[in-house]
Amino acid sequence: NPDYKGDWVILRFPYPIIVREYVIYARPGLVYRAPGEFKVYASVDGNTFVELDTVSITQEQYVSNKYKGYLPNSTTFYQFYGITVNRKAVPQGDEILNFSQLEFYDYYNYNNYCY
């Protein structure tokens, strides 16, 4: 979405998958720098993206330094997944956005495999 501004990252998987869950891990002691307002996108070809989720959370919603997002209605295989972060979990303070890990869990291995 060209109207949604922010820092972004796009991951290309070896083959298309259906993502049903994603997890963002904040850096220990730096949860205030983790994503607070963001959108999750997906694409078949890497050019045209669809919005899968819109999230607005605070640092308190990072339980044990992680936030779990669910996409229970996702039924399309996509090869590209990404997020665009518009705001940190705590907008005040320094301007640094960071997190330690981003995991995507696919439909077929939902409970025991991540990418």
C-alpha positions in Angstrom: 0.0 0.0 0.0 1.8 3.2 -1.1 -0.2 5.3 1.4 1.0 3.3 4.4 4.5 4.6 5.2 7.2 2.9 7.4 10.1 0.6 7.6 9.6 -2.7 5.8 11.0 -6.1 5.2 9.9 -8.7 2.6 10.9 -12.4 2.7 10.8 -14.7 -0.3 10.2 -18.4 0.6 11.6 -21.2 -1.6 8.0 -22.2 -2.5 4.5 -20.7 -1.8 2.9 -21.4 1.6 -0.2 -20.5 3.5 0.8 -18.6 6.6 -1.6 -19.0 9.6 0.5 -17.5 12.4 3.4 -15.2 12.7 5.6 -14.3 15.7 7.7 -11.1 16.3 10.4 -11.4 18.9 11.4 -8.1 20.6 15.0 -7.8 21.7 15.3 -8.5 25.4 15.3 -5.3 27.4 14.4 -3.3 24.2 10.7 -4.1 23.8 9.9 -0.3 23.4 11.8 -0.5 20.0 9.7 -3.4 18.7 6.9 -2.9 16.1 3.8 -1.3 17.6 1.7 -0.4 14.5 2.2 -2.5 11.4 0.7 -4.3 8.5 1.4 -7.8 7.2 1.4 -8.3 3.5 1.7 -11.2 1.1 2.3 -11.6 -2.7 2.4 -14.4 -5.3 4.8 -12.6 -7.6 6.7 -10.1 -5.4 5.1 -7.1 -7.2 1.5 -7.0 -6.2 0.9 -7.3 -2.4 -2.3 -7.9 -0.5 -2.9 -6.8 3.1 -3.4 -9.7 5.5 -3.4 -8.1 8.9 -3.3 -4.6 10.5 -2.0 -4.5 14.1 -1.8 -1.7 16.7 -0.2 -2.9 20.0 1.8 -1.6 22.9 4.9 -3.0 24.6 2.7 -4.7 27.2 1.3 -7.0 24.5 4.7 -8.5 24.0 4.4 -11.5 26.3 7.9 -12.9 27.2 9.3 -10.5 24.5 7.1 -11.9 21.7 3.9 -11.0 19.9 1.8 -13.7 18.1 -0.4 -12.8 15.2 -3.0 -15.1 13.7 -4.3 -15.3 10.1 -7.0 -17.9 10.5 -8.8 -17.0 7.3 -5.7 -17.2 5.1 -6.3 -19.7 2.3 -4.0 -18.5 -0.5 -0.5 -19.8 -1.1 2.0 -16.8 -1.3 5.7 -16.9 -1.8 6.4 -13.4 -0.5 5.5 -12.2 3.0 6.4 -9.0 4.7 5.6 -6.3 7.2 5.6 -2.5 7.1 6.1 -0.9 10.5 4.6 2.5 10.9 5.2 3.0 14.7 7.2 1.4 17.5 5.6 -0.2 20.5 6.6 3.0 22.4 6.7 6.0 20.1 8.6 8.2 22.5 12.4 7.9 23.0 14.9 7.1 20.4 14.1 6.6 16.8 15.5 3.0 16.5 13.2 0.2 15.4 14.4 -3.3 15.9 13.4 -6.8 16.8 15.4 -10.0 17.0 13.3 -12.5 15.0 10.3 -12.8 12.7 8.7 -16.2 12.2 6.0 -17.4 9.8 4.1 -20.6 10.5 2.5 -22.4 7.6 -0.8 -24.1 7.3 0.3 -27.7 6.9 2.9 -27.7 9.7 1.0 -25.1 11.8 2.0 -26.3 15.2 5.5 -27.5 14.7 7.4 -25.8 11.9 8.3 -22.2 11.1 10.2 -20.3 8.4 
